[in-house]
């Protein structure tokens, strides 16, 4: 059973990766390998994504308060939201009738009840130790003891909370302009208590950092070891091969380069799981490393083309130190950008590939399209996009992510079959190939395994 591995390095690494089974491919890799990649992504395996397997987070206490969660606090006595005045750098007030950026506090989780609060401009909430020691401000560039708070929740209503300051007292709203840490607390949760706030969770993150920090150093290794050894197994590779696919694209995190001693809170073991994938993919003489993708989905305009080009050139040079023949994949920027902006760079890099991702999702233009309009969009718009990129003298093109999911409600099985077939036909013209997102997912249409087993996709 011969499969080729396509890496997707989801964020930058500053040292070369080394893998026990990931040997450089031979000089005849294109002749001995697939003429075109027909792949599936192994998302949610070596890089945790909670929406793919939510049950991974079930054992975390206060799992709705993980790192990066946005919280908004409304005082029950004045009926206004806490706010970092000017977005940070000055006092905390409670005078906003609605909540947006300045009224949102991002969590840095220390344990299940203890946190730092990061405000809009990146600074942290703390006590004004240079003043009276009880006023709340957001001036610290990095958190310390005076920026560490506890959140106490009403067991009968988890959206009613108190915030305990590092001086042992609770925050209270004295007036709309004065929020101080000098309330002893009487244990009540009524609307007359100035230390009680109504909690709104404005956004969550469920990635590997949240998982490992949420479980802590004792439980996280156990949870991930079980996940890595059961979510993707050798039989999955057999299933992939038997159903007409010839490659897998495996997202890995930058911390895998430091395994078995990754920086905290990440835990060791993902590199061994990756080595297993190489062993499962190779049942022939040729090694199975086929391509390395340097980063996944850089976002425009936050990532400038100049910086991205510099990074890609440096990453390409690192790969070439270890392999003369592995393809190097360059991900196009998401957001406002020119689709061919990487052509100049890629044309000067031997065995390079440009990766594009196409979803009929994540944009309002797809919200009200019918089944046929979605299919027509693939045949017309997506076809034109692929044709624009696929030129005789240009770089190889890879549709690294697509899915047979859309915004259509109550679509039939036949509708999904037609939609998937249209994408297979159009993306099949990409010179390097394509990869479905993803093999396994609790959301059925995002799972290629489910789509194949239930007759929605036929290869």
C-alpha positions as CSV (number, residue, x, y, z in Angstrom):
1,X,0.0,0.0,0.0
2,X,1.8,3.1,-1.2
3,X,0.7,6.6,-0.1
4,X,2.6,9.8,-0.2
5,X,2.7,12.3,2.7
6,X,2.0,16.0,2.2
7,X,2.9,18.1,5.2
8,X,1.1,21.2,6.2
9,X,3.1,23.2,8.7
10,X,0.4,25.3,10.2
11,X,2.7,27.9,11.5
12,X,6.4,28.8,11.1
13,X,9.3,26.7,12.5
14,X,12.7,28.0,13.1
15,X,14.7,24.8,12.8
16,X,14.6,21.9,10.3
17,X,12.2,19.1,11.1
18,X,13.7,15.6,11.4
19,X,11.7,12.4,11.1
20,X,12.9,8.9,11.6
21,X,11.0,7.6,8.6
22,X,10.7,10.8,6.7
23,X,13.7,10.3,4.4
24,X,14.1,12.4,1.2
25,X,12.4,11.1,-1.9
26,X,14.4,9.7,-4.8
27,X,15.3,11.7,-7.9
28,X,12.6,9.8,-9.7
29,X,9.8,10.8,-7.3
30,X,7.5,12.2,-10.0
31,X,8.0,9.2,-12.1
32,X,7.5,6.7,-9.3
33,X,5.0,8.8,-7.4
34,X,1.5,9.9,-8.4
35,X,1.1,12.0,-11.5
36,X,-1.5,13.9,-9.6
37,X,-2.2,14.0,-5.9
38,X,-5.7,12.8,-4.8
39,X,-5.5,13.3,-1.1
40,X,-7.4,13.7,2.1
41,X,-6.4,15.9,5.0
42,X,-5.9,14.3,8.4
43,X,-7.2,17.3,10.2
44,X,-7.8,17.2,14.0
45,X,-5.2,14.5,14.5
46,X,-1.7,15.9,15.3
47,X,-3.2,19.4,15.6
48,X,-6.3,19.6,17.7
49,X,-9.4,21.3,16.3
50,X,-12.3,21.1,18.7
51,X,-15.0,21.4,16.1
52,X,-13.7,18.1,14.5
53,X,-13.8,16.1,17.7
54,X,-15.5,18.1,20.5
55,X,-15.4,15.2,22.9
56,X,-11.7,15.7,23.4
57,X,-12.5,18.7,25.7
58,X,-15.2,17.0,27.8
59,X,-13.0,16.3,30.7
60,X,-11.8,19.9,31.2
61,X,-13.3,21.7,34.2
62,X,-14.7,25.1,33.2
63,X,-14.1,24.0,29.5
64,X,-16.0,27.2,28.4
65,X,-13.2,29.3,29.9
66,X,-10.1,28.2,27.9
67,X,-7.2,30.4,26.7
68,X,-8.3,33.1,24.3
69,X,-12.0,33.0,25.3
70,X,-13.6,36.4,25.2
71,X,-15.6,37.5,28.2
72,X,-17.9,40.4,28.8
73,X,-19.0,41.4,32.3
74,X,-22.2,43.3,33.0
75,X,-22.7,44.8,36.4
76,X,-26.0,43.8,38.0
77,X,-26.2,47.0,40.0
78,X,-25.6,49.6,37.3
79,X,-26.6,47.5,34.3
80,X,-23.5,48.5,32.4
81,X,-20.5,46.6,31.0
82,X,-17.0,46.6,32.3
83,X,-14.7,48.4,29.8
84,X,-11.0,49.0,29.4
85,X,-11.2,52.8,28.7
86,X,-9.5,53.7,25.4
87,X,-9.0,50.0,24.8
88,X,-6.3,49.8,27.5
89,X,-3.6,51.9,29.1
90,X,-5.8,53.5,31.8
91,X,-8.7,52.6,34.2
92,X,-11.4,50.0,34.0
93,X,-14.9,51.5,34.1
94,X,-18.5,50.2,34.0
95,X,-20.3,52.6,31.9
96,X,-21.1,50.9,28.6
97,X,-24.6,50.0,27.6
98,X,-23.4,47.5,24.9
99,X,-20.3,45.4,24.5
100,X,-17.7,45.3,21.7
101,X,-13.9,45.3,21.6
102,X,-13.1,47.5,24.5
103,X,-15.6,45.6,26.7
104,X,-14.2,42.2,25.8
105,X,-11.5,40.6,28.1
106,X,-9.5,37.7,26.6
107,X,-8.5,35.0,29.0
108,X,-5.0,33.7,29.8
109,X,-5.9,30.6,31.7
110,X,-3.6,29.6,34.7
111,X,-5.9,26.9,36.0
112,X,-9.7,26.2,36.0
113,X,-10.5,29.2,38.2
114,X,-7.5,31.5,37.9
115,X,-6.8,33.8,34.9
116,X,-5.2,36.9,33.5
117,X,-7.5,39.3,31.5
118,X,-6.1,40.8,28.3
119,X,-7.7,43.9,26.9
120,X,-8.2,45.3,23.4
121,X,-4.7,46.8,23.0
122,X,-2.9,43.7,24.4
123,X,-2.3,44.9,27.9
124,X,-3.5,43.2,31.1
125,X,-5.9,44.2,33.8
126,X,-4.4,44.6,37.3
127,X,-4.5,46.6,40.5
128,X,-3.0,50.0,40.6
129,X,-0.2,49.3,43.1
130,X,1.4,52.7,42.5
131,X,-1.8,54.3,43.8
132,X,-4.2,53.1,46.5
133,X,-3.8,49.4,45.6
134,X,-7.5,48.8,44.9
135,X,-8.3,50.6,41.7
136,X,-8.4,48.5,38.5
137,X,-6.3,49.5,35.5
138,X,-5.1,47.9,32.3
139,X,-1.5,49.0,32.0
140,X,0.7,45.9,32.3
141,X,2.5,44.8,29.2
142,X,2.9,41.3,30.7
143,X,0.9,39.6,33.5
144,X,2.3,39.1,37.0
145,X,0.8,38.6,40.5
146,X,-1.1,41.8,40.5
147,X,-2.7,40.9,37.2
148,X,-4.0,37.5,38.4
149,X,-7.7,37.1,39.2
150,X,-10.1,34.3,40.1
151,X,-13.5,33.9,38.7
152,X,-16.1,32.5,41.0
153,X,-19.3,31.2,39.4
154,X,-22.8,30.8,40.9
155,X,-23.3,27.0,40.9
156,X,-27.0,27.6,40.3
157,X,-26.4,30.0,37.4
158,X,-23.0,29.8,35.8
159,X,-23.5,33.1,34.0
160,X,-23.4,35.0,37.4
161,X,-19.9,35.5,38.5
162,X,-17.6,37.3,40.9
163,X,-14.0,38.4,40.2
164,X,-11.6,37.9,43.1
165,X,-8.6,40.2,42.9
166,X,-5.0,39.3,44.0
167,X,-5.4,41.3,47.2
168,X,-8.1,38.8,48.4
169,X,-11.1,41.1,47.8
170,X,-13.7,41.1,45.1
171,X,-14.1,43.7,42.3
172,X,-17.1,45.9,42.9
173,X,-18.8,48.6,40.8
174,X,-19.1,51.6,43.1
175,X,-20.1,54.0,40.3
176,X,-19.9,53.8,36.5
177,X,-16.4,55.4,36.8
178,X,-15.1,53.5,39.8
179,X,-14.3,49.8,39.8
180,X,-12.3,48.8,42.8
181,X,-11.1,45.6,44.5
182,X,-12.3,46.2,48.1
183,X,-15.5,44.2,48.5
184,X,-15.5,41.3,51.0
185,X,-18.5,39.5,49.5
186,X,-21.4,38.1,51.5
187,X,-22.1,35.0,49.5
188,X,-25.3,36.3,47.9
189,X,-25.9,36.5,44.2
190,X,-28.7,39.0,44.0
191,X,-29.1,42.1,41.8
192,X,-28.2,44.3,44.8
193,X,-24.7,42.9,45.1
194,X,-22.1,45.3,43.5
195,X,-19.6,42.4,43.1
196,X,-21.9,40.3,40.9
197,X,-21.6,40.4,37.1
198,X,-23.6,38.8,34.3
199,X,-21.2,36.9,32.1
200,X,-21.3,36.7,28.3
201,X,-18.9,34.5,26.4
202,X,-18.2,36.3,23.1
203,X,-15.9,33.9,21.4
204,X,-14.0,30.7,22.0
205,X,-10.9,28.9,20.8
206,X,-10.5,25.1,20.8
207,X,-7.0,24.3,19.7
208,X,-4.2,22.2,21.0
209,X,-2.9,25.0,23.3
210,X,-6.4,25.3,24.9
211,X,-6.6,21.5,25.2
212,X,-3.2,20.9,26.8
213,X,-3.3,23.9,29.1
214,X,-6.9,23.1,30.0
215,X,-6.1,19.5,31.1
216,X,-2.8,20.5,32.7
217,X,0.6,18.7,32.7
218,X,-0.7,15.5,34.3
219,X,-3.8,14.7,32.3
220,X,-3.0,16.3,28.9
221,X,-0.3,13.6,28.0
222,X,-2.8,10.8,28.7
223,X,-5.6,12.4,26.7
224,X,-3.5,13.1,23.7
225,X,-1.7,9.8,23.7
226,X,-5.1,8.1,23.6
227,X,-6.3,10.4,20.8
228,X,-3.2,10.1,18.7
229,X,-3.3,6.3,18.9
230,X,-7.0,5.9,18.1
231,X,-8.2,8.8,15.9
232,X,-6.0,7.8,12.9
233,X,-4.8,4.2,12.7
234,X,-3.3,1.9,10.1
235,X,-6.7,0.7,8.9
236,X,-7.6,4.3,8.0
237,X,-4.6,4.3,5.6
238,X,-5.9,1.1,4.1
239,X,-9.3,2.6,3.7
240,X,-7.8,5.7,2.0
241,X,-5.8,3.6,-0.4
242,X,-8.7,1.2,-1.2
243,X,-11.0,4.1,-2.1
244,X,-8.8,5.6,-4.8
245,X,-6.7,8.2,-2.9
246,X,-2.9,8.2,-3.1
247,X,-1.8,10.8,-0.5
248,X,-2.6,12.4,2.8
249,X,-2.0,15.9,3.9
250,X,-1.1,16.0,7.6
251,X,-1.2,19.3,9.5
252,X,1.5,19.4,12.1
253,X,2.2,22.2,14.7
254,X,5.5,24.0,14.9
255,X,6.1,22.5,18.3
256,X,6.6,19.1,16.8
257,X,10.1,20.2,15.9
258,X,11.0,20.2,19.6
259,X,9.4,16.8,20.4
260,X,9.9,15.0,22.7
261,X,10.4,18.2,24.7
262,X,8.0,20.7,23.2
263,X,7.5,24.0,25.0
264,X,4.7,24.0,27.6
265,X,1.8,23.4,27.6
266,X,2.3,21.2,24.6
267,X,3.1,17.6,25.4
268,X,5.4,15.0,23.7
269,X,4.3,12.2,21.4
270,X,3.0,13.8,18.1
271,X,6.3,13.1,16.4
272,X,6.0,9.3,17.1
273,X,2.5,9.4,15.7
274,X,3.8,11.1,12.6
275,X,6.5,8.4,12.2
276,X,3.7,5.8,12.4
277,X,2.0,7.5,9.5
278,X,5.1,7.2,7.4
279,X,5.3,3.5,8.2
280,X,1.7,3.0,7.3
281,X,2.0,4.9,4.0
282,X,5.1,3.0,2.8
283,X,4.7,-0.6,1.7
284,X,7.0,-0.2,-1.2
285,X,10.7,0.7,-1.7
286,X,10.3,4.4,-2.3
287,X,10.1,6.7,0.7
288,X,6.8,8.3,1.3
289,X,7.7,11.9,2.0
290,X,6.4,13.8,-1.1
291,X,6.0,17.4,-0.2
292,X,6.4,19.9,2.7
293,X,4.0,22.9,3.0
294,X,5.6,25.7,4.8
295,X,2.6,27.4,6.4
296,X,-1.2,27.1,6.2
297,X,-3.5,29.9,5.1
298,X,-1.5,33.1,5.9
299,X,-4.0,35.9,6.1
300,X,-4.0,39.1,4.1
301,X,-3.6,42.0,4.8
302,X,-2.1,41.1,8.2
303,X,0.6,39.1,6.6
304,X,2.3,41.2,4.0
305,X,3.5,39.8,0.7
306,X,7.0,41.0,1.3
307,X,7.2,39.2,4.7
308,X,5.6,36.0,3.3
309,X,8.0,35.9,0.3
310,X,11.0,36.3,2.7
311,X,9.6,33.5,4.9
312,X,8.9,31.2,1.9
313,X,12.4,31.7,0.5
314,X,14.0,30.9,3.9
315,X,11.7,27.8,4.3
316,X,12.5,26.6,0.9
317,X,16.2,26.8,1.5
318,X,15.8,24.8,4.7
319,X,13.9,22.0,2.9
320,X,16.5,21.9,0.2
321,X,19.3,21.3,2.8
322,X,17.6,18.0,3.5
323,X,16.0,17.0,0.2
324,X,16.7,17.9,-3.3
325,X,13.4,16.5,-4.6
326,X,10.6,16.9,-2.1
327,X,8.1,19.4,-3.4
328,X,7.8,22.6,-1.4
329,X,4.2,23.9,-1.2
330,X,3.5,27.7,-0.8
331,X,0.1,28.5,0.5
332,X,-1.7,31.5,-1.1
333,X,-2.9,34.2,1.2
334,X,-6.5,34.3,2.3
335,X,-8.3,37.6,2.1
336,X,-7.7,40.4,-0.4
337,X,-4.8,39.4,-2.6
338,X,-3.8,38.7,-6.2
339,X,-4.2,35.0,-6.9
340,X,-1.0,34.9,-9.0
341,X,1.1,37.0,-6.6
342,X,3.4,34.1,-5.7
343,X,4.1,33.1,-9.3
344,X,7.3,35.2,-9.5
345,X,8.7,33.5,-6.5
346,X,7.5,30.0,-7.3
347,X,8.8,30.1,-10.8
348,X,12.3,30.7,-9.4
349,X,12.1,27.7,-7.0
350,X,12.5,24.3,-8.4
351,X,9.8,21.8,-7.5
352,X,7.5,24.3,-5.9
353,X,3.7,24.3,-5.7
354,X,1.1,26.9,-4.9
355,X,-1.7,25.8,-2.6
356,X,-5.2,27.4,-2.9
357,X,-8.3,26.6,-0.8
358,X,-11.8,26.8,-2.2
359,X,-15.0,26.7,-0.1
360,X,-18.5,27.7,-1.0
361,X,-18.7,28.9,2.6
362,X,-17.4,31.7,4.9
363,X,-18.7,34.5,2.7
364,X,-22.1,36.1,2.5
365,X,-22.2,35.6,-1.3
366,X,-23.0,32.0,-0.7
367,X,-25.7,32.5,1.9
368,X,-28.7,32.4,-0.4
369,X,-27.4,30.3,-3.3
370,X,-29.6,27.3,-4.4
371,X,-28.2,23.9,-5.1
372,X,-27.9,24.6,-8.8
373,X,-26.4,28.0,-8.2
374,X,-23.7,26.4,-6.0
375,X,-22.9,23.8,-8.7
376,X,-22.9,26.4,-11.4
377,X,-20.5,28.5,-9.3
378,X,-18.1,25.6,-9.2
379,X,-18.3,24.9,-12.9
380,X,-18.0,28.6,-13.8
381,X,-16.2,30.6,-11.1
382,X,-14.0,27.9,-9.6
383,X,-13.2,26.6,-13.0
384,X,-12.1,30.1,-14.1
385,X,-10.0,30.4,-11.0
386,X,-8.2,27.1,-11.6
387,X,-7.7,27.9,-15.2
388,X,-6.2,31.3,-14.3
389,X,-3.6,29.7,-12.1
390,X,-2.9,26.6,-14.3
391,X,-0.6,27.9,-17.0
392,X,1.9,26.0,-19.2
393,X,4.9,28.0,-17.9
394,X,3.7,28.6,-14.4
395,X,4.1,26.7,-11.1
396,X,2.1,23.5,-10.2
397,X,-1.2,24.2,-8.5
398,X,-2.7,22.3,-5.5
399,X,-6.3,22.7,-4.3
400,X,-5.2,21.8,-0.7
401,X,-8.6,22.1,0.9
402,X,-12.2,21.7,-0.4
403,X,-15.3,20.1,1.0
404,X,-18.8,19.0,-0.2
405,X,-20.5,21.3,2.3
406,X,-22.4,24.5,1.6
407,X,-25.0,26.9,3.0
408,X,-27.9,25.1,1.4
409,X,-30.6,23.8,3.8
410,X,-32.5,20.5,3.3
411,X,-30.3,19.4,0.4
412,X,-30.9,15.8,-0.7
413,X,-28.3,13.1,-1.0
414,X,-28.4,13.5,-4.8
415,X,-27.8,17.2,-4.4
416,X,-24.6,16.5,-2.4
417,X,-23.5,13.9,-4.9
418,X,-23.8,16.4,-7.8
419,X,-22.0,19.1,-5.8
420,X,-19.1,16.8,-4.8
421,X,-18.9,15.5,-8.4
422,X,-18.7,19.0,-9.8
423,X,-15.8,19.9,-7.5
424,X,-14.0,16.6,-8.2
425,X,-14.2,17.4,-11.9
426,X,-13.0,21.0,-11.7
427,X,-10.4,20.6,-9.0
428,X,-9.1,17.5,-10.9
429,X,-7.7,19.9,-13.4
430,X,-5.2,21.3,-10.8
431,X,-1.8,20.3,-12.0
432,X,-0.5,19.1,-8.7
433,X,-3.9,17.7,-7.4
434,X,-6.3,18.2,-4.5
435,X,-7.0,17.2,-0.9
436,X,-10.4,17.0,0.8
437,X,-11.0,18.5,4.2
438,X,-11.0,16.2,6.2
439,X,-10.9,12.4,6.7
440,X,-12.9,12.3,10.0
441,X,-15.3,14.9,11.5
442,X,-18.3,14.8,13.7
443,X,-20.0,16.9,11.0
444,X,-20.8,14.3,8.5
445,X,-20.3,16.2,5.2
446,X,-16.9,17.4,6.4
447,X,-15.9,13.8,6.8
448,X,-14.6,12.1,3.6
449,X,-14.8,8.8,5.4
450,X,-18.5,9.3,6.0
451,X,-19.1,10.7,2.6
452,X,-17.5,7.6,0.9
453,X,-19.1,5.0,3.2
454,X,-22.6,6.5,2.7
455,X,-22.3,6.9,-1.1
456,X,-22.0,10.7,-1.3
457,X,-18.6,10.7,-3.0
458,X,-17.3,8.2,-5.5
459,X,-13.7,8.3,-6.7
